[in-house]
């Protein structure tokens, strides 16, 4: 592959530095507190209100 092809190649990613970290996940501890009723949990897809974060239809679907 010549230099001209490398300029147009979207898959030609330069190697990362050895000290580069890929990602760090942060997962907070979840305590058992308030929970949805079984019927409401099925509708919302989760038992825990802290995890319920629906998409806002008005914002994304206009």
Backbone torsions as a table, in degrees:
resi	resn	phi	psi	omega
1	UNK	NA	128.9	-179.7
2	UNK	-89.6	175.0	-175.9
3	UNK	-63.3	-34.9	-179.7
4	UNK	-65.0	-40.6	178.2
5	UNK	-67.6	-36.4	179.6
6	UNK	-64.7	-33.0	179.5
7	UNK	-67.2	-29.5	-178.2
8	UNK	-95.9	-7.4	-174.8
9	UNK	-82.8	121.3	178.6
10	UNK	-81.8	-14.4	-179.2
11	UNK	-96.1	0.9	-179.5
12	UNK	-89.7	80.7	-178.6
13	UNK	-92.8	128.9	179.6
14	UNK	-65.5	151.8	180.0
15	UNK	-64.4	148.3	179.6
16	UNK	-81.2	154.9	176.8
17	UNK	-66.6	150.7	-177.4
18	UNK	-62.8	-25.3	-177.7
19	UNK	-91.1	-0.8	-178.3
20	UNK	-73.7	131.0	176.7
21	UNK	-97.0	139.9	-176.2
22	UNK	-73.5	-50.4	-178.2
23	UNK	-165.0	157.7	173.7
24	UNK	-129.1	126.8	177.4
25	UNK	-96.7	143.0	175.4
26	UNK	-121.2	115.7	179.1
27	UNK	-125.2	105.9	-178.9
28	UNK	-71.2	153.2	175.7
29	UNK	-66.8	136.4	178.9
30	UNK	-104.5	127.7	178.2
31	UNK	-100.4	147.2	179.6
32	UNK	-76.5	109.4	-180.0
33	UNK	-127.2	-126.5	179.0
34	UNK	-68.1	140.3	176.6
35	UNK	-132.2	155.4	175.6
36	UNK	-75.2	159.1	172.1
37	UNK	-67.5	159.5	-178.7
38	UNK	-56.0	-41.9	179.1
39	UNK	-66.0	-43.7	178.7
40	UNK	-66.8	-37.6	178.5
41	UNK	-62.9	-39.0	177.4
42	UNK	-64.7	-39.6	179.3
43	UNK	-67.3	-38.4	-174.6
44	UNK	-92.3	-13.7	176.6
45	UNK	84.5	8.0	178.4
46	UNK	-156.2	152.1	177.2
47	UNK	-85.4	-22.9	-171.7
48	UNK	-103.6	122.9	179.2
49	UNK	-58.6	-30.8	-179.4
50	UNK	-64.9	-25.2	-178.2
51	UNK	-94.0	-7.8	-179.6
52	UNK	-82.2	111.9	-178.4
53	UNK	-141.9	78.0	-175.6
54	UNK	-71.5	156.3	172.7
55	UNK	-70.0	143.9	178.4
56	UNK	-86.1	110.0	-176.1
57	UNK	-61.2	-41.6	-178.0
58	UNK	-61.6	-33.5	-175.8
59	UNK	-79.5	-44.2	-171.4
60	UNK	-94.1	-19.6	-170.6
61	UNK	-120.3	42.2	177.7
62	UNK	-98.1	NA	NA
